[in-house]
Amino acid sequence: MNTYVVLLDMTKKGLDTITESGERVVIVRKAIEDAGGRIKDYYMTMGAHDFVVVFEIPDDLTMARLLIEVGRLGAVRTTCMRAFGEAEYGEILAGLA
């Protein structure tokens, strides 16, 4: 299972419909579970981004599809980063000359 850190920023539509955000979270959570993944951590944040969500998703293609689906809702813009855990980092380093 791959880990992804996603930064989310509210759009004007998202702010205008903020009271519906709980419903959107339910929709996104179901799509993630249907894709074989899960939300590992979910935070509302102060600063440069409005939310930070850590996902575990089977692969990059599945994550890309999910991000497109989230984008289609129109409430947030996303920035996605693939995250490598300590064991994966060790494998990366082991492959260096």
Secondary structure, DSSP 8 states (H G I E B T S, - for coil): -EEEEEEEEE-HHHHHTGGGHHHHHHHHHHHHHHTT-EEEEEEE-SSS-SEEEEEEES-HHHHHHHHHHHHHH-SEEEEEEEE--HHHHHHHHHT--
